[in-house]
Amino acid sequence: MNLKMVFYVLGVIMKVEAALMMLPALVSVIYKDNELLAFLIPAVLLFAIGFALSFRKPENNQLLAREGFIIVSLSWIVLSLFGSLPYVLSGEIPNFIDALFETVSGFTTTGASILTDIEALSHSTLFWRSFTNWIGGMGVLVFVLAFLPSSDTRYMYVMRAEVPGPVVGKLVSKIKVTARILYVIYIVMTVLLFVFLLLGGMPVFDSIVHAIATAGTGGFSIKNSSIAFYDSAYIDYVVSIFMVLFGINFNLFYFMIIGRVVTILKDEELKFYLGLILISILAVSLNIRSLYDGNILTAFRYASFQVTSIVSTSGFATADFTQWPFFSQFLIIILMLTGGCAGSTAGGIKIRRFLIFIKMGFVEIKKLINPRSVVQLKVDSKVQQDTLLSGIAAYFSIYVLIFAASTMIISLDAKSADTTLGSVLTCLSNVGPGFGAAGPSGNFSIFSSLSKFVLMVDMLVGRLELFPIILLFTPNTWRRV
């Protein structure tokens, strides 16, 4: 384990977070909300520690897979710990556990909240809260790879550990350029959404925070009633479209830019994703039509928004889906599990894993029918390697174990079954609203400190795709080779 290099990169990450805190500090100055010190103090502390850790680059700068996993895990934990300080120092979330919960939820783009009155927060705090969604969406380490000096070969393992999905590839020969392309696409799409929201009559500040929260598929709104506050069909549909877009593999946007349209049209994951969304919207629209006096257009509007919000794991709300018929609620649960595409800002297990898992089932059936046949599992006309398939099987197994263990611990709070199960599922899938008392009309302040801690771990585990956090607590990870 090359600990010197691990701490060096961690120091760089801390300096980056210090710089990012200057944006909410600027918002505080603009709106004169007297919260400037709440951001300056953590920023100075971050920079000082970061500078000490990264002052001199180690001679041995080798980074292997386990160093990559450790760097990612520690970085997200440190980001969350220091990112919670502005809430505590401002006094707007004085309890540290609650502040940490809100921060972890923000960086992991979960969007679960302990706040009962969001609109009571200052402008700078509201901006920081949504900005954590944007930072966590694409990943701060991808940002570092894109815009700070680094070696391509050394940092590939870091990108693999942070970018969601069963596989991570390079768009171009250099990983640094790949990271830069992804972030430029991310920024451009965020700006486009901001413009569209402005055109819909949303105020400037509101447009900014909702654009960055949507881009990160985090769902932190600045209104207690979320997007429903604006009561605008235009805004609902604009946000819905962009939630779908941010749930698509960003590699496909690059292929579109360079004219590889055929590659996009043949992408099986994209077809599965869009097909699932379309079928779900139509099914929910028909199922909830009676709740809107039989008006299919109104039902379609609310169904479209909630389906896209859940499958992209954004977590915004225009309706309380816990009041819908059970059929629609069950479909929402399925969408929570699937999430968006690999290589997107969405959470969940990922469409690609489900696609491969389904195909694995059909392959096994074919082998049972004809034991002597050689059946290859293909996605996008490419044969999937056995190592990838075993990795996906392991992912599902560990996911179920973590879900069961978390549910057992949180059940000690003696909440209802739908509240308990829904809270674990929504945090592990980084969706945001759950069911019962933690649904779109509720919040997570009802849980004990122990349960909040477990849910925070679930959020981190879900965002980092299980293994980086698990390896952090595995003794063999820290042994010298």
Order of alpha helices (4+ residues) and beta strands (2+ residues): alpha-alpha-alpha-alpha-alpha-alpha-alpha-alpha-alpha-alpha-alpha-alpha-alpha-alpha-alpha-alpha-alpha-alpha-beta-beta-alpha-alpha-alpha-alpha
